[in-house]
């Protein structure tokens, strides 16, 4: 997808750079003027603003037509998902290298790539990186392809159903209006939701999900599940790696059966990085794969965006696509 000539231009400081800025993203809104001023300082670049999927698609068409080498996405996980979906559906001959500046509320994709400081700090580091004549740090990640009969394919990095999707629904309340962003925001939401799980709530947003899960070998698991997620990311929020499969396939799958008693001990292991101690015979499953099918009637999320699956439309099919190449501009773990 990415050509060596593009990497050579990035290393020599002659790359053509395109910026896609979502001005309505959670961390960008408060400092939009500062961000725009930094972008104005970066020469030989094109900057377009877009805040919804049609605008993002139109901006992507214009940036790809401009033959950019590097696409800098300034927005949240939903913006990244819209860009990935456009790229995979349009299939341009030459793909740009991608950089993500974490401008959204959760920013799980950017955090997985090590982009941990503020948008302003990362943009300044990127500005300096583009002027340096050195080989850039490039990382690759697989991508999820999610499809259901009668709907358009969606491409993203994280799929969740059950506890995870319901917690995100809960987050679309007063907490999101508070202005809190990043891992602190996600921590508050998950803590509040887990309290309900531990207290044994089983209705409304705490209701488990009935699913049929078919693996790559055609084996189907039917049951009631507390949660299921499929991830193309190496780490989730707070550095968590709540999967313990050893297969070489690129997608991480974890799902947990509904428990008779509140699974507080298991959730602690799952969230603290000791998930390998959880056993399949106790209802805790994790493996790596390149394809999975799920039949259900429930809401699910892809990179924080909501969708609805209905069994009458057939199963959701999640498969591996990519990989996609990302540029990480030097030390982005601290505020410069």
Beta strands, then each sheet from edge to edge (+ up, - down):
strand 1: 17-21
strand 2: 45-49
strand 3: 70-75
strand 4: 97-102
strand 5: 137-147
strand 6: 154-156
strand 7: 158-162
strand 8: 209-214
strand 9: 220-231
strand 10: 251-257
strand 11: 284-289
strand 12: 291-296
strand 13: 298-302
strand 14: 305-309
strand 15: 316-328
sheet 1: 2+ 1+ 3+ 4+
sheet 2: 6+ 5- 15+ 12- 8+ 9- 7+ 13- 14+
sheet 3: 6+ 5- 15+ 12- 8+ 9- 10+ 11-
end
